[in-house]
């Protein structure tokens, strides 16, 4: 996906999600990720948001903390509109 056409916030979130997927699958260059993350505070925030969201989704999948996760997901979906 070409992220150049996205607004800055959406581009950063998309990049963070890509980094997460690549790190999770073991194909990312960790040093390149660290350079990206450290190059802009918004990168670190976006990556932390991705990690937090994945953690909550894992809890929902496992049947844990469903009420909190559902509330969080609803809030996120409403903010992105």
Buried (B, 14 or more C-beta within 10 A) or exposed (E): EEEEEBEEEEBBBBBBBBBBEBBEEEEBEEEEBEEBBEEEEEBBBBBEBBBEBBEBEEBBEEEEBEEEBEEBBEEEEEEEE
